[in-house]
């Protein structure tokens, strides 16, 4: 493993080695060394969807500084289900973990003191989220299963679940009094909306490499049907072109079973704290400069031809 990690050492990519002191010490050390604006810890046996970071970054760039963000979690392995996380709730955060694996600002992490060594037996991610909430930060969810959590017997979180009540009691002891004493103030902060006027300032560099993508904007379509989407998927499967697809959330289940390498699916209202969609479309044009497919287009790819009606 050490040899494999050493192969990753190259300009712009740092591999940190230290004696094994547990996951909390490792994360705190790594984050202290990090120079980026945002932090996202990812365990070695978990994975994320290819759009996870893009969508979370877009959300945070459109949010006040006291926001952190996460998505629904796709549980795989021994147990397979979608864990539907939700926006943070000051008091409920102490009783049940419904905040997911979060992307947060480094400044927020430093302010709250990082991961707490008291949680060495598990639930350190939950405790960090509760600590953020206790300090006035607000967790918001993107309602897509973009984080893949691998469940296996014997893993660290498996053993943590066996000590659920003990670990919950630690979180309560650390933050319960603070949250209850600041309840009114925390709710006022959660209900306060702010407009971000320059949400693309840190996303303005076009870093797309490869063929120009094709954009199917079905979010604004007057009618979308399973037949249309199946035809579209068939075309994408036969196309070398990268395809960007926008839809309303009602079609999300349809695409949970279809994960094509050259398909990027977006639900525009999910990537803004107030549900505004224009910043998302501005971002698409800035980063991808996609070719828009017009209604009534006839698309050809190899031996496959399809006609997209005036949707």
Long-range contacts (C-beta under 8 A, 24 or more apart in sequence): 22-120, 23-124, 23-156, 24-115, 24-116, 24-117, 24-119, 24-120, 24-124, 25-117, 27-114, 27-115, 27-124, 28-114, 28-115, 31-106, 31-109, 31-114, 32-114, 34-106, 36-106, 37-105, 37-106, 37-202, 38-103, 38-104, 38-105, 38-106, 39-103, 39-104, 39-105, 39-106, 39-109, 40-101, 40-102, 40-103, 40-104, 41-101, 41-125, 42-101, 45-150, 45-152, 45-155, 46-101, 46-147, 46-148, 46-149, 46-150, 47-148, 47-150, 48-146, 48-147, 48-148, 49-144, 49-145, 49-146, 49-147, 49-148, 50-264, 51-146, 51-264, 51-265, 51-266, 52-146, 52-147, 53-103, 55-142, 55-144, 55-146, 55-266, 55-270, 55-271, 56-103, 56-142, 57-103, 57-203, 58-203, 58-271, 58-272, 58-279, 58-280, 58-283, 59-140, 59-142, 59-270, 59-271, 59-272, 59-273, 60-103, 60-105, 61-196, 61-199, 61-200, 61-201, 61-202, 61-203, 62-196, 62-199, 62-271, 62-272, 62-273, 62-276, 62-279, 63-140, 63-196, 63-273, 64-194, 64-196, 64-273, 65-105, 65-107, 65-108, 66-108, 66-136, 66-137, 66-138, 66-189, 67-137, 67-138, 67-139, 67-140, 67-273, 68-102, 68-103, 68-104, 68-105, 68-108, 68-129, 68-132, 68-137, 68-138, 68-139, 68-140, 69-102, 69-103, 69-104, 69-139, 69-140, 69-141, 69-142, 70-99, 70-100, 70-101, 70-102, 70-103, 70-139, 70-140, 70-141, 70-142, 70-147, 71-100, 71-141, 71-142, 71-143, 71-144, 71-145, 71-146, 71-147, 72-100, 72-141, 72-142, 72-143, 72-144, 72-145, 72-146, 72-147, 73-100, 73-101, 73-145, 73-147, 73-148, 73-149, 74-145, 74-146, 74-147, 74-148, 74-149, 75-149, 75-151, 76-148, 76-149, 76-150, 76-151, 77-150, 77-151, 77-152, 78-151, 78-152, 78-153, 79-151, 82-145, 83-149, 84-143, 85-141, 86-141, 87-138, 87-139, 87-140, 87-141, 88-129, 88-133, 88-137, 88-138, 88-139, 88-140, 88-190, 90-133, 90-134, 90-179, 90-182, 90-183, 90-186, 90-187, 90-190, 91-179, 91-180, 91-183, 93-129, 93-130, 93-133, 93-179, 94-130, 94-168, 94-171, 94-172, 94-175, 94-176, 94-179, 95-168, 97-123, 97-126, 97-129, 99-126, 99-129, 99-139, 99-141, 100-141, 100-147, 101-125, 101-147, 101-149, 102-128, 102-129, 102-139, 104-132, 104-137, 108-132, 108-135, 108-137, 111-135, 112-137, 116-174, 118-170, 118-174, 119-167, 119-170, 119-171, 121-159, 121-160, 121-163, 121-166, 121-167, 122-156, 122-157, 122-159, 122-160, 122-161, 122-163, 122-167, 123-160, 123-167, 123-168, 123-170, 123-171, 126-171, 127-170, 127-171, 127-174, 127-175, 130-171, 130-174, 130-175, 130-179, 131-174, 131-175, 133-175, 133-179, 133-186, 134-175, 134-178, 134-179, 134-182, 134-186, 136-182, 136-185, 136-186, 136-189, 138-189, 138-190, 140-273, 142-270, 142-271, 143-249, 143-252, 143-267, 143-270, 144-252, 144-267, 144-270, 145-256, 193-273, 193-274, 199-279, 200-279, 200-282, 200-283, 200-286, 203-283, 203-286, 203-287, 204-286, 206-286, 206-287, 206-288, 206-289, 207-287, 208-287, 208-288, 208-289, 210-242, 211-240, 211-241, 211-242, 212-241, 212-288, 212-289, 212-290, 212-291, 213-241, 213-242, 213-243, 213-244, 213-264, 213-288, 213-290, 213-291, 214-239, 214-241, 214-242, 214-243, 214-244, 214-290, 214-291, 214-293, 215-243, 215-244, 215-245, 215-246, 215-284, 215-288, 215-290, 215-291, 215-292, 215-293, 216-243, 216-244, 216-245, 216-246, 216-293, 216-308, 217-246, 217-292, 218-245, 218-246, 218-247, 218-311, 219-246, 219-247, 219-248, 219-266, 219-267, 219-268, 219-277, 220-246, 221-311, 222-311, 223-311, 224-248, 224-251, 224-311, 226-254, 228-308, 228-309, 228-311, 229-254, 231-306, 231-308, 232-306, 232-308, 233-258, 233-260, 233-263, 234-304, 234-306, 235-299, 235-301, 235-304, 235-306, 236-260, 236-262, 236-263, 238-301, 238-302, 238-304, 239-299, 239-301, 240-301, 241-301, 244-284, 244-288, 244-290
